[in-house]
Amino acid sequence: MGLRKMQVQQPNSVQEAQQSFLRHAALAEHYERHKMAYANNSTMYYKYAELQYFHKSRALYFKSFFSATSLM
């Protein structure tokens, strides 16, 4: 399973940003569990660590859209 090419795309609404944030945050937690399950297998551990990092970074990216607008 490879990572898809990261698309730089801004959400069209705050709700879309929130949904994307929640989806990526849930996937980051999902891959965290997989990473820990394979702690004794370095190949699988780093595969899931990479996926976890990708989804954490996307979650933070989308969070920035609704966090900034909530201060206005």
C-alpha positions in Angstrom: 0.0 0.0 0.0 1.6 3.3 -1.1 0.7 6.8 -0.1 -1.3 8.7 -2.6 0.2 11.8 -4.0 -0.5 14.6 -1.5 -3.0 17.0 -3.0 -2.9 20.6 -1.9 -6.6 21.4 -1.9 -8.4 23.9 0.3 -11.8 23.0 1.7 -14.8 24.9 0.4 -16.4 25.4 3.8 -15.7 25.2 7.5 -17.9 22.1 7.6 -15.8 20.4 4.9 -12.6 21.3 6.8 -14.0 19.8 10.0 -15.1 16.6 8.2 -11.7 16.2 6.6 -10.0 16.9 10.0 -12.1 14.2 11.7 -11.5 11.7 8.9 -7.7 12.1 9.0 -7.5 12.2 12.8 -9.4 8.9 13.0 -7.1 7.4 10.4 -4.0 8.6 12.3 -5.4 6.9 15.5 -6.1 3.8 13.4 -2.6 3.6 12.1 -1.2 4.3 15.6 -2.8 1.1 16.8 -1.5 -0.8 13.8 2.0 0.6 14.5 2.0 -0.6 18.1 0.7 -4.0 17.1 3.8 -4.4 14.9 6.3 -3.0 17.3 8.4 -6.2 16.9 8.5 -6.0 13.1 10.5 -3.0 12.0 9.3 -3.1 8.4 5.6 -3.0 9.3 6.2 -0.6 12.2 7.7 2.0 10.0 5.1 1.5 7.3 2.3 2.3 9.7 4.3 5.1 11.3 4.6 6.7 7.9 0.8 6.4 7.3 0.2 7.8 10.8 2.4 10.8 10.2 0.7 11.5 6.8 -2.8 11.5 8.3 -1.7 13.5 11.4 -0.2 16.2 9.1 -3.4 16.3 7.0 -5.5 16.5 10.1 -3.5 19.5 11.3 -3.7 21.1 7.9 -7.5 20.9 7.9 -7.8 22.0 11.5 -6.0 25.2 10.7 -9.0 26.2 8.5 -11.7 26.0 11.1 -9.5 27.0 14.0 -8.6 30.3 12.4 -12.1 31.1 11.4 -13.5 30.4 14.8 -11.5 33.3 16.2 -13.3 35.8 14.0 
